[in-house]
Amino acid sequence: MKTRQFSEDQIIKLLQDAKKGDKPVEELCRDLGCSTASYYTWKKKYGDTSADQARRLRRLEKENARLLRIVGQQRLEIDAMKDVIQKKR
C-alpha cells in the first residue's frame, strides 16, 4: 500500500490557509511541496472538515472495511455449509 506523503493535519492546515486567502493557492502548495492538482483533490475530499473530523472519518472507514471483510467471509462460510447440506440429501 502506498504511504501518504502528507498527514491529514498538514492537508487540513493547507486548506484552512487557502480559505483565509492571505496567500495564493499556488504559493501555499509550493511551500508544502505539493501540486495544485493535489490541493483541489484534497479540497473535494475534505472540504470544510477539521482535523478531528478527518481522523474520525479515517477511523470509521477502516472499521467499515473490516466489517465488510467479516461479512464477506461469513457469507462464503454460509454458502459452503449450504452446499454441504444439499450434498448430504
PLY file of the C-alpha trace (Angstrom):
ply
format ascii 1.0
element vertex 89
property float x
property float y
property float z
element edge 88
property int vertex1
property int vertex2
end_header
0.00 0.00 0.00
1.30 3.43 -0.87
2.29 5.51 2.13
0.98 9.04 2.36
3.48 11.83 1.99
1.31 14.41 3.77
-0.56 13.91 7.01
-4.20 14.83 7.37
-3.20 17.64 9.71
-0.94 19.16 7.04
-3.63 18.86 4.40
-6.30 20.47 6.57
-3.94 23.27 7.59
-3.25 23.94 3.90
-6.97 24.04 3.14
-7.64 26.40 6.04
-4.78 28.70 5.00
-6.08 28.78 1.44
-9.56 29.60 2.70
-8.19 32.63 4.57
-6.94 34.00 1.25
-3.73 35.60 2.58
-1.56 33.79 0.00
-2.41 32.37 -3.41
-3.06 28.61 -3.59
-0.03 28.08 -5.84
2.29 29.62 -3.25
0.82 27.58 -0.39
1.22 24.40 -2.42
4.80 25.28 -3.30
5.60 25.88 0.39
4.17 22.47 1.34
5.71 20.75 -1.68
2.55 19.51 -3.36
0.85 20.22 -6.66
-2.20 22.39 -7.14
-3.99 19.32 -8.50
-3.45 17.64 -5.13
-4.87 20.73 -3.44
-8.08 20.59 -5.44
-8.39 16.82 -4.87
-7.98 17.35 -1.13
-10.43 20.24 -1.20
-13.03 18.00 -2.81
-12.37 15.17 -0.35
-12.02 17.09 2.92
-13.98 20.29 2.23
-14.52 22.18 5.49
-13.62 19.36 7.87
-11.48 19.87 10.93
-8.52 17.70 11.87
-10.60 15.81 14.45
-13.36 15.12 11.96
-10.85 13.86 9.39
-9.29 11.46 11.93
-12.74 10.22 12.90
-13.65 9.71 9.25
-10.46 7.73 8.62
-11.16 5.54 11.67
-14.74 4.91 10.54
-13.58 3.99 7.02
-11.13 1.44 8.42
-13.81 -0.04 10.69
-16.26 -0.24 7.79
-13.70 -2.04 5.60
-13.00 -4.52 8.41
-16.69 -5.22 8.93
-17.26 -5.70 5.20
-14.45 -8.28 5.12
-16.02 -10.12 8.05
-19.45 -10.16 6.40
-17.92 -11.41 3.15
-16.13 -14.25 4.95
-19.29 -15.23 6.80
-21.25 -15.23 3.56
-18.72 -17.61 1.99
-18.93 -19.91 5.01
-22.74 -19.93 4.86
-22.70 -20.76 1.15
-20.21 -23.59 1.75
-22.39 -25.01 4.55
-25.47 -24.88 2.30
-23.57 -26.81 -0.38
-22.56 -29.48 2.15
-26.11 -29.82 3.45
-27.54 -30.15 -0.06
-25.00 -32.85 -0.99
-25.99 -34.94 2.07
-29.61 -35.13 0.91
0 1
1 2
2 3
3 4
4 5
5 6
6 7
7 8
8 9
9 10
10 11
11 12
12 13
13 14
14 15
15 16
16 17
17 18
18 19
19 20
20 21
21 22
22 23
23 24
24 25
25 26
26 27
27 28
28 29
29 30
30 31
31 32
32 33
33 34
34 35
35 36
36 37
37 38
38 39
39 40
40 41
41 42
42 43
43 44
44 45
45 46
46 47
47 48
48 49
49 50
50 51
51 52
52 53
53 54
54 55
55 56
56 57
57 58
58 59
59 60
60 61
61 62
62 63
63 64
64 65
65 66
66 67
67 68
68 69
69 70
70 71
71 72
72 73
73 74
74 75
75 76
76 77
77 78
78 79
79 80
80 81
81 82
82 83
83 84
84 85
85 86
86 87
87 88
